[in-house]
């Protein structure tokens, strides 16, 4: 199995977190207030120069709507797991009504 360095993880997480912050139209300063962490720490996280504490990562995910799948997809090499993640993300991007429809189809298929 390929070795993944802590630096690789920090850089990938930082890029994802920055992209989601920008998509939410938040400045680093606004996000630092919401998270209760320093602006400097946010900058270090987003540039991959610092790792992120689990508690802070969970806060980020909740505030910015990031799924665990989004964070880990790049590191998953198992094809079946990767396919499940991609399918999950596609469902995640649907409207509430379309998700309800998909869930009803899944329930129907599971009962066959």
N, C-alpha and C positions, 0 to 999 in steps of 0.2 A: 504494500500500500504506500502511496506517495506520502511523504512527510509534509505536514503543513506547519509552518513556523508561526509563532505567536505574532511576529511582525506582519505576516500575510493576513492573519485574522484581524489584527488591529486596523490595517489599511483598508481591508474590505468592509468591515463594520463601519469605519469612519466615513467611507464614501457613501454607503447606503444611508447612514444617519444624516449626512449632509444633504443628500438628494431629497430625502423625505422632508427635512426641515425646509428646504427651499420650495418644495412642492406645496407645503403648508403656508408659504409666504411668511415665515417667521425669521427674524434676525437671530443671530447667536445670542444677543442680549435678551431678547424676548424669551427665547428658549431657556436661557440660564435662570431667568426668574421663575418660569414654570417648573423647572426641574429642581430649583434650589441648589444649584451648583455654580461655580465660578465661570465667568466668560472664558478665562484662560484654559480651564479644564475642557470646556466644550471645543475650543479651538484645537487643543492637543488631541482630543478624541477624533475629531473630523479629519485631521491631517494624518492620523494613524501613528502619531508620536507617543500616544499613551493608550494603554488598555482601558477598558471600561468595567467598572464594578457591576456585578449582576443586578444589584438593586437599581442602579442608575440605568442600566440597559432596559430593565422592565418598565421603568418610568418613561423612557424614550418611546418604547413600543406602544404604551398606552396613550401617550400624548399625541404621537404622530401616526398611529394606526398601522404599525409595522408588524407583520406576522413573523413568527419564528422561521417559517419556511423561507421568507425573503432573505433573512440574515444568513441562513446556512446553505442555500441552494448551490452556491459556487463550490462549496467544499464536499458536496455529496457526489460520489463516483458510482454508487450502485444504481444501475439503470432503472430498476423497479421503484426504488425510493424516489429517484429524480422524477420519474413519470408521475408518481403520486403527488409530488410537490407541485409540479407544473399544472396538473389537473386541479388541485386545490386552489392554486392562485387564479386560475381561469374562473373558477366558481366564485372566488372571493371578489372578483371584479364585476360580477353581475349585480343587477338591481335586486332589491329585496324580493320583488315579485318573481323574478326569474329564478332566484335561489329557491324559493318555495316550490316552484315547478320542478326544478332539478331534484330536490329532496323527495318530492312525491314519486318521481320516476325511480329513484334509487330504492325507495320503500317498496314500490311495485316489483322491481326486479329482485329484491331480496326475498320477497314472498312467493316467487315462482318455484 
